[in-house]
Amino acid sequence: MMVSFFDQFASPSFLGIPLIAVAIALPWVMFPTPPTRWINNRLITVQTWFINRFTNQLMMPLNVGGHKWALLLASLMMFLITINMLGLLPYTFTPTTQLSLNMGFAVPLWLATVIIGMRNQPTVALGHLLPEGTPIPLIPVLIIIETISLFIRPLALGVRLTANLTAGHLLIQLIATAVFVLLPMMPTVAILTATVLFLLTLLEVAVAMIQAYVFVLLLSLYLQENV
């Protein structure tokens, strides 16, 4: 039984071909494309309003140099939200529960922010490794600690997204299994458990959106330190 709980996180395959590529490409197909007419429909209008509001909120702390990342960060935000939301549907696979995929997003983008900081302002970028006013005996220790914390950033990005989505999916499956087991024996308890399951599902919808936002927000904060 415990093995079956984790089977939902295994990458599906068809005739020996991994289907994770289809799961990653599917969200882009589902996005509505703007029509050639001057007046858009309601769905396109809501989508445009959401992207504009998010981009303005994300780019507000950054200077003009960081605004070049607006398209990349907004696209990543929409991509992660769509994948996380689709993963809540029955009989679907959530690619963002795979640590390898999340690290594939986190490491290159984090490394790009570090390289930009070292290229544009190396003194300021290296200055983050040593806080101002540090006592001389603590300088070597603090440099080592700050360097370790710098390299842990992409790992924290990937693990946070993976752990939150994995925990939510496991909890939903456990409570759903409890509902089916309790229904023939204790219908009242099963109904109460189903109510908890419904509320948890609503919470997971919020978590799916919040975790995508936190992932992109932390990337923008790392970018803010280096531009």
PENORNOR-V639999 format. One record per residue. RES is the residue in one letter. SS is DSSP state (~ for helix, > for strand, _ for the rest). OMEGA is omega as a letter, one per 40 degrees, with the letter a starting at -180 (* if undefined). D_CENTER is the distance of its C-alpha to the mean C-alpha in Angstrom with 2 decimals. Layout:
RES/SS/OMEGA/D_CENTER
RES/SS/OMEGA/D_CENTER
//
This chain:
M/_/a/28.80
M/~/i/26.23
V/~/a/25.64
S/~/i/25.04
F/~/a/22.25
F/~/i/20.24
D/~/a/21.43
Q/~/a/18.63
F/~/i/16.23
A/_/i/18.76
S/_/a/18.25
P/_/i/20.80
S/>/i/23.70
F/>/a/26.66
L/_/i/29.90
G/_/a/28.25
I/>/i/25.76
P/>/a/22.02
L/_/a/20.35
I/~/i/16.77
A/~/i/17.67
V/~/i/18.67
A/~/i/15.51
I/~/a/13.54
A/~/a/16.31
L/~/a/16.93
P/~/a/14.45
W/~/i/16.23
V/~/a/19.50
M/~/a/18.78
F/_/i/18.23
P/_/i/21.64
T/_/i/23.56
P/_/i/25.73
P/_/i/29.36
T/_/i/32.31
R/_/i/33.79
W/_/a/33.86
I/_/a/32.63
N/_/i/29.21
N/_/a/28.61
R/~/a/26.71
L/~/i/23.47
I/~/a/23.39
T/~/i/24.37
V/~/i/21.62
Q/~/i/18.98
T/~/i/20.65
W/~/a/20.97
F/~/a/17.32
I/~/i/16.32
N/~/i/19.23
R/~/a/18.54
F/~/a/14.94
T/~/i/16.22
N/~/i/19.18
Q/~/a/17.37
L/~/a/15.07
M/~/a/18.09
M/_/a/20.59
P/_/a/20.59
L/_/i/20.74
N/_/a/24.07
V/~/i/25.14
G/~/i/24.15
G/~/a/20.45
H/~/i/20.66
K/~/a/20.77
W/~/a/16.99
A/~/a/16.64
L/~/a/16.56
L/~/a/14.05
L/~/i/11.47
A/~/i/12.30
S/~/i/12.14
L/~/i/8.69
M/~/a/7.64
M/~/a/9.98
F/~/a/9.05
L/~/i/5.51
I/~/a/7.42
T/~/i/10.32
I/~/a/9.27
N/~/a/7.97
M/~/i/11.19
L/~/i/13.36
G/_/i/12.63
L/_/i/14.37
L/_/i/17.49
P/_/i/20.26
Y/_/i/20.90
T/_/a/17.64
F/_/a/15.39
T/_/a/11.60
P/~/a/10.79
T/~/i/7.32
T/~/i/9.72
Q/_/a/11.35
L/~/a/11.07
S/~/i/12.91
L/~/a/10.55
N/~/i/7.60
M/~/i/10.59
G/~/i/11.87
F/~/a/9.26
A/~/a/9.45
V/~/a/13.23
P/~/a/14.69
L/~/i/13.02
W/~/i/13.91
L/~/i/17.27
A/~/i/17.88
T/~/i/17.69
V/~/a/20.05
I/~/i/22.38
I/~/i/22.61
G/~/i/23.57
M/~/a/26.09
R/~/a/27.58
N/~/a/27.90
Q/_/a/28.68
P/~/a/29.20
T/~/i/31.15
V/~/a/28.50
A/~/i/25.76
L/~/i/28.03
G/~/i/29.08
H/_/a/25.75
L/_/a/26.83
L/_/i/29.91
P/_/a/30.03
E/_/i/33.18
G/_/a/36.11
T/_/i/35.23
P/_/a/38.41
I/~/a/39.70
P/~/a/39.65
L/~/a/35.92
I/~/a/34.92
P/~/a/34.43
V/~/a/32.48
L/~/i/30.13
I/~/i/29.54
I/~/a/28.58
I/~/a/26.26
E/~/i/24.52
T/~/i/24.25
I/~/i/22.68
S/~/i/20.15
L/~/a/19.38
F/~/i/18.75
I/~/a/16.67
R/~/a/13.99
P/~/i/12.09
L/~/i/12.70
A/~/i/11.36
L/~/a/7.99
G/~/a/7.87
V/~/a/9.82
R/~/a/8.11
L/~/a/5.02
T/~/a/8.01
A/~/a/10.49
N/~/a/9.34
L/~/i/8.94
T/~/i/12.03
A/~/i/13.99
G/~/i/13.63
H/~/i/14.76
L/~/a/17.53
L/~/i/18.72
I/~/a/19.02
Q/~/i/20.95
L/~/a/23.15
I/~/i/24.11
A/~/i/24.75
T/~/i/26.96
A/~/i/28.77
V/~/a/29.50
F/~/i/31.12
V/~/a/33.09
L/~/a/34.34
L/~/i/35.22
P/_/a/38.63
M/_/a/39.61
M/_/a/38.42
P/~/a/37.42
T/~/i/37.09
V/~/i/34.66
A/~/i/32.74
I/~/i/32.49
L/~/i/31.28
T/~/i/28.66
A/~/i/27.60
T/~/i/27.27
V/~/i/24.97
L/~/i/22.96
F/~/i/22.77
L/~/i/21.65
L/~/i/18.99
T/~/i/17.73
L/~/i/17.60
L/~/i/15.70
E/~/i/13.08
V/~/i/12.83
A/~/i/12.25
V/~/i/9.69
A/~/i/7.70
M/~/a/8.07
I/~/a/8.00
Q/~/i/4.80
A/~/i/3.45
Y/~/a/6.71
V/~/i/6.78
F/~/a/4.71
V/~/i/7.17
L/~/i/9.79
L/~/i/10.22
L/~/i/10.66
S/~/i/13.16
L/~/i/14.85
Y/~/i/15.38
L/~/a/16.76
Q/~/i/18.93
E/_/a/20.60
N/_/i/21.65
V/_/*/22.88
//
